[in-house]
Amino acid sequence: MNAMTGERIVTRDVADAARAVLRRHGRTFFFASHLLGSRHAARAAMLYAFCRHVDDLADEASDAQAARTALAGVSNALLTGRAADPWTVSILSLQASSSLGVAPALALVAGVSSDLDTVRVADEAGLLRYAYQVAGTVGLMMCAVLDVQDPRAHPFAIDLGIAMQMTNIARDVGEDARMGRRYLPASWIGEVQPEDIVAPDSLLQRKLRDATRRLLAHADRHYASAESGLGFLPARARLAILTAARTYRAIGDRIADNGYRSWDQRAAVGSTAKAGHAAKALLAFALSPRLHRRDATHDASLQIALSRPDHAHG
C-alpha cells in the first residue's frame, strides 16, 4: 500500500518510518503536525526525515571524508532523480508531486557539508547565510509540501527557519563547542576556540552571555516577521506553523531564564509547557486578525546577507 495518491514510489512503511523519526527526534514539530491534515502531515514527516538523514550523514559518519562522500551522493541523487535510500527517494517523490524544487535541498546539503570543515563563523552575515542553508531552506521546502501557492510566503518561511536555527545555536553553544564548532560570530566574541567555550573563564562567560542574548534578539525579529506572513498559508497549516513557532521560540525564553548560560547546560521546553504554548497559539489564532491577513510586506533587511548570487533562494 502506498503512502498517498500521486506519490507512489513512497511505501506506507516508509511513510510510517518517517512519522516515527519525527516523533523521536522532532518532538516540537511532531506535536504541531497533529494540526495538519493527514496528507500534509505525512509530507511534512517525510521532509523532516530527509533533513534528519542529511544531518546524520554528517554527524554519524566514521570520518569527515566518509561524510563528505555520503553527502555528495545525496546531492548527485537530487540532481539525477535516482536514489537508493528511502529518505532521498521520499524527497524526490515530493519534488515530483509538488512545487518543491531541487535548489533548496541542494543548499541544505551544502550547509550541512560545511559543518565538516573548520566551523568558526566570522560575522553576522556568515551566521545568517549558514542559518539560511540549514534551516531557511527547510522553510521553503515546507511551503511546497504544504501546497502554499503564494510566493509572497517564501521570505517569511525563510525567516522562520532562520529564527529556529538561531534558537538552536543559542541552546547548543556548549554542545557545538564539544564538537569543535563555534557558530557565535567572531565579530561578537573574538576569535575564540571551541575548547575555550567548553570551560570559559569569567570574561568569556560574559561574552558568551552577551552573544547569546544578541543571537536570541535576532531570532525574535525573524520570528516576528514569520508570524506576520502566516496569512499566506492555508488555514490548518497556519495554525500548525504558529504552534511550532511559538513552542520553539519558548526555548529562547528558557535560555533567558537560565541567564543566557548555554555552555554547560541545555534549555528545553517540557510537554506541559508545550501544551500551554499550543493553547495560547490556538487562542491567538482565533482572536488575532493580523495572523490571517495576506497583505504583509517583508522586511528585506532581515535577509540582506542572502542577496549574493550563491545564496539565492532558488
N, C-alpha and C positions, 0 to 999 in steps of 0.2 A: 504494500500500500504506500502511496506517495504522500508527501507532506502536504501538498496543496496543488490544486489545478493550475497548470501552466508552468510549474516548476518541477517537472517530472524526474529530473535526474537526482533530486534530493529525496531519499527514502524517509519513511516515518521514523526509522531507527535513528537516522542522523538528526532529524528534527528534534526527537526526544533527547538525544545526547546533547544537543546544543542547549536545550532548556536546562538540562542538568548542569552544564558548565556555567550558565548564567546564575542558577540558584546557588551554586557552590562558591563562585568567585566574584559575582557582581550583585551582592545582596540588595544594594540600593536600587539597582536597575531591575532586578527580579521583582522587587516589591512594587515598583511603579508599573511594570509590564502587565500586571493584572488589570490595569485600567484600559488596556488596548483591546481591540477585537482580536479574535483568535488568529486571523491571517497576519495582521501586523505584529502581534506578539511573537509568532513563530519566526517571522522575518527578522525582527529585532534580535531574537535569541541567536539566530544563525550569524548575524553580523557581529554580535558580541563574541561568539565562539571563534570566528575567524580572527578578530582582533586579538583575542587571548592567545590563539595559536601562534600568531606572529610574535607576540611578546615572549611566549615560552620558547620559541626557537632561539631567541637571543639570550634568554636568561638561564636556560636549562641545557644548553649545548656543552659538550665536553671541553671545548676551547673556542676561542673567538673565531678562528678560521672556519671551523665546522659550522658555527652560527652564520657567518657571512655566506658560506656556500648554500646553506639551507634557505636563507632569506633571498638570495639571488634566484634560487629555484622557484620561490613563490612569485617573485617579480616576473620571471620568464613564463610561468603558468598564466599569470594575469594577462600578459601580452599575447600569448599564443592561444589562450582559451582552452588549454588542455592541462588537467591536473589529476594527481592521483590521490592526495589526501582529502578526506571528506570536507574539511573546513574551507579549503580553496575551491573545491567543487561547489560548495554552497554559495560562495560569493560570486562565482561565475554564473550560477543559476539565477541569483538575484540580479546580476547585470543583464541577463537575457530576458528577464520578466519585469523589469522596472526601468526607470531612467538612470539607474546607477551607472556612472561612468568608471573607467579604469583609473583615471588620474588620481582621485583621492586615495584609492587603495595603494597605488604605487608610492604616493607621498608618505603614507603611513609606514610602509615597509622601509622606505629610505630613512625616515625619522628613527625607527627602532634600530635600524642598522647603525645609525650614528652613535648609539649607546655603546657599541662595541669598540669605538675609538676612545681616546682620552677625553673625558667629559669635563670641561672647565668652561662654563658659559661666561662670555666676556661682558655682555651688556644686556640692557632690556630688550633691544631689538633681536638679539640672538635667542633670548628666552622666549619671546613671542613667536619667532619662527619655529622653534622647536615645539612649542605647545600647539601650534597650528598643525605641524606634521603628524604628531602622535595623537592628537585629540580633536583639533578643529576639523580635520578630515573626517573623523567619525561623525561629527555633526552633519557634515554634508551628506555622508552616506545614509545617515538616519533619515534625512529629508526624502531621499529616493525610496528607501524601503517603506516609508510611511505614506508614499504616494502624494507627497506635497507637490502641488502643481505650480505654485507661485515662486519664481526665482528670487523675489524680494525676501523670502525666508532665509536664503543661504547665509548672508553675513551674520544674521542673528544666531543661526545654528552654529556657525564657526565660533562666535563669541562664547556660546555655552560650553563648547568643547574646550576652548582655551581656559575659561574660568575653572572648569573641573580639573584640568591638568595643573593649573596654578595651585589649586587646593591640594592636589596630590603632592606636589613638590613641597608645599609648606608643611604637610603632615609627615613627609618622609625624609626630612633633612638628614637625620642620623642614619636611617636605613640606607639611603643612597650613598652616604659617605662611606659606610662599611663595604659598599660595592665598588668603591673607588671613584664615585661620581660626585660632582659638585654642580648643581643647577642654579644655585643662588649666584647672581652675576658678580663678577669681579669688580664692576663699577660700583657695586653696593658694599661689598665686604673685603675687597682686595684680593690679591692672588693667593687665596687660602687653599691649602691642600686638604683633600678629604680626611686624611689621618688626623689633621688638626681639629676638624669638626667633630670627630668621634669623641675626643676628650678636650674640649675647648677651655682655654684659660678664661679668666673673668672678663678681659677686654673683648675677646672673641665672642663670648656668650652675649655680651651687649650688642655686638654687631649682628649676630645671628637673630636675636630677638627683633632688632630693628628691621632687618631684611625680611624676616617672616611676616612682620606686621605690614610692611610695604607691599610684599607679594600678595597678601590677602586683600589689601586695599585695591590693588589692580584687579584681582579676581572679582571683587564686589562690583566694580564698574562693568565688567564683562557680564556678570550675572544679571545686573540691572538692564543692560542692553538686550540680553537674550529674552528676558521677560517681556520687554516692550514689543518684541516681534512675534510673540506667541500667536497672535491673531491670524497669522498666515498659515497656521497648521490646521488640520481637521480637528473637530471639537474633541474627540476622545484622545487623540494624540496630544492636544493642547493640555489637557488635564494630566496625562501621564508624564509629559515632559516637565510641566510645572512642579509636580510632586517630586520627580527625580532631582530637579534643580534645587528646590528648597531643602530637600533632605541632604543633598551633598554639600550645599552651602553651609549647613549646620556644622559640618566638620570644622570649618573655619572658626565658627563661634566657640567650638570646644577647644581649639588651639589657643584662641584668645584667652579663654578661661584658664588655660594652663600657663599663662604668662608668655605665650609665643615660644615655648620651650619644646622643640621637636627633635633635638639632637640625641636625647636619651629616653624619650617616650613617644608614643604614637597615639594620637587622638582618634577616638571612634565614637559613633553615634549608635546607641543600643536600639533594640527592637521597639521598646516602649516609646522612646523619643522619636523614632521614625514614624510610628503611628500617629504621634502628636503632630509632627510636621505635615504628615499626609492629611490629617483632619483640617489643619489650618490652610493647606493648599486648596482643599475642596471648598472651604468657606470663601477663600479669596476668589476662586474660580466662579463661584455663584454670585458674589457681590461686587466684583471689581470689573466694571465695563472696559477698563483700559486693557485687560488681558484678552479681550475679544475684538479689539479694533484692528483694522487692516491698513492703517494709514501711517504707521511708524516710519520714520526716516532714520536710516542707520548712521551712526557717528563714525565716519570714515577714519578719524584719528585713532580709533581703537585698533585698527589693523594696518596702520601706515607702514609698519615694518614688513608687511606681506606684499608690498607693491612691486618688489623686484620680480622680474620675469620668471626666475627659477622657483618662485614661491607663489605663482598664480594659482587660483583656486581650482582651475581645471573643470 
